[in-house]
Amino acid sequence: MDVPGGAEVPAEVPVDVVVWRAPGPGSFAEAAARYAELRSSPLGAFEPAVAAFVRELRLTSPDPSSAVSWEEALTVGVDAVIVHVVWPGQRQVLELVALLASRHGLVCFEPARQVAMS
């Protein structure tokens, strides 16, 4: 997995993806600040689009052979979710998260690669 500066991140390193209601932040700095805010905020009630995203995500299986479930891999805030991608085949999981987020009108931000997706 490529990161800014051309460095390579080993596939086994967990990756976070932040998902929230569109419109998303206008810049990397805004997205990074929102990510930091979510990491330190307490869990809260779902925003309807985020709730629908989480429900649909939980119907999928990130890795049937893994003991880690979505339940353990989601940090849910009031209007956003941090998805902790801890399975092999991260790219497929990231693509699934981005697809479902888009389907529900949500924005994704991957801090490790400094990539925002909508």
C-alpha positions as CSV (number, residue, x, y, z in Angstrom):
1,M,0.0,0.0,0.0
2,D,1.5,3.4,-1.0
3,V,1.6,6.3,1.3
4,P,2.8,9.9,0.7
5,G,6.5,10.1,0.0
6,G,6.5,6.8,-1.8
7,A,6.9,4.7,1.3
8,E,5.3,1.2,1.4
9,V,3.1,0.2,4.3
10,P,3.1,-3.6,5.0
11,A,-0.3,-5.2,4.3
12,E,-0.6,-6.5,7.9
13,V,-0.6,-3.0,9.4
14,P,-4.1,-2.0,10.4
15,V,-5.6,0.9,8.4
16,D,-8.3,3.3,9.6
17,V,-11.0,4.7,7.2
18,V,-13.3,7.4,8.5
19,V,-16.8,7.6,7.1
20,W,-19.2,10.5,7.6
21,R,-22.1,12.3,6.0
22,A,-21.4,14.3,2.9
23,P,-20.4,16.9,2.1
24,G,-17.0,16.0,3.4
25,P,-14.1,18.2,4.4
26,G,-12.7,20.5,1.7
27,S,-9.1,19.7,2.3
28,F,-6.7,17.1,3.8
29,A,-6.2,19.3,6.8
30,E,-10.0,19.5,7.5
31,A,-10.3,15.7,7.0
32,A,-7.3,15.0,9.3
33,A,-8.8,17.4,12.0
34,R,-12.1,15.6,11.8
35,Y,-10.4,12.2,12.1
36,A,-8.6,13.4,15.2
37,E,-11.8,14.7,16.7
38,L,-13.6,11.4,16.1
39,R,-10.8,9.4,17.6
40,S,-11.2,11.3,20.8
41,S,-15.0,11.6,21.0
42,P,-17.3,9.3,22.9
43,L,-19.6,6.9,21.1
44,G,-23.0,8.4,20.3
45,A,-26.3,8.0,18.6
46,F,-26.3,7.3,14.8
47,E,-27.0,9.9,12.2
48,P,-29.5,8.1,9.9
49,A,-27.2,7.7,6.8
50,V,-24.4,6.4,9.1
51,A,-26.8,4.0,10.8
52,A,-27.8,2.6,7.4
53,F,-24.2,2.3,6.3
54,V,-23.3,0.4,9.5
55,R,-26.3,-1.9,9.2
56,E,-25.4,-2.8,5.6
57,L,-21.7,-3.2,6.4
58,R,-22.5,-5.6,9.2
59,L,-24.4,-7.8,6.7
60,T,-21.1,-8.4,4.9
61,S,-18.2,-10.6,6.0
62,P,-14.8,-8.8,6.0
63,D,-12.9,-12.1,6.3
64,P,-14.8,-15.3,7.1
65,S,-11.7,-17.0,8.4
66,S,-10.8,-14.2,10.9
67,A,-11.9,-14.1,14.5
68,V,-12.3,-10.3,14.2
69,S,-15.8,-9.1,13.4
70,W,-17.2,-5.7,12.3
71,E,-18.3,-5.2,15.8
72,E,-14.7,-5.1,17.0
73,A,-13.6,-3.1,14.0
74,L,-16.0,-0.1,14.2
75,T,-15.8,3.0,16.3
76,V,-19.1,4.7,15.9
77,G,-19.6,8.4,16.7
78,V,-22.7,10.6,16.5
79,D,-22.4,11.2,12.8
80,A,-19.4,9.2,11.7
81,V,-17.6,5.8,11.9
82,I,-14.0,4.9,12.0
83,V,-13.5,1.5,10.3
84,H,-10.4,-0.2,11.6
85,V,-9.3,-2.4,8.7
86,V,-7.3,-5.2,10.3
87,W,-7.7,-8.1,7.9
88,P,-5.5,-9.4,5.1
89,G,-6.9,-8.3,1.7
90,Q,-7.2,-4.7,3.0
91,R,-7.7,-3.2,-0.5
92,Q,-10.9,-5.3,-1.0
93,V,-12.2,-4.3,2.4
94,L,-11.4,-0.6,1.7
95,E,-13.2,-0.9,-1.6
96,L,-16.3,-2.4,0.1
97,V,-16.3,0.4,2.7
98,A,-16.0,3.1,0.0
99,L,-18.8,1.5,-2.1
100,L,-21.2,1.2,0.8
101,A,-20.3,4.7,2.0
102,S,-21.0,6.1,-1.4
103,R,-24.3,4.2,-1.6
104,H,-25.4,6.0,1.6
105,G,-24.1,9.5,0.6
106,L,-21.2,9.3,2.9
107,V,-17.6,10.4,2.5
108,C,-14.5,8.2,3.3
109,F,-11.1,9.5,4.4
110,E,-8.1,7.2,4.7
111,P,-5.5,9.0,6.9
112,A,-2.6,6.7,6.2
113,R,-2.7,7.5,2.5
114,Q,-4.2,11.0,3.0
115,V,-7.0,10.1,0.5
116,A,-10.5,11.3,0.7
117,M,-13.1,9.3,-1.3
118,S,-16.8,10.2,-1.9
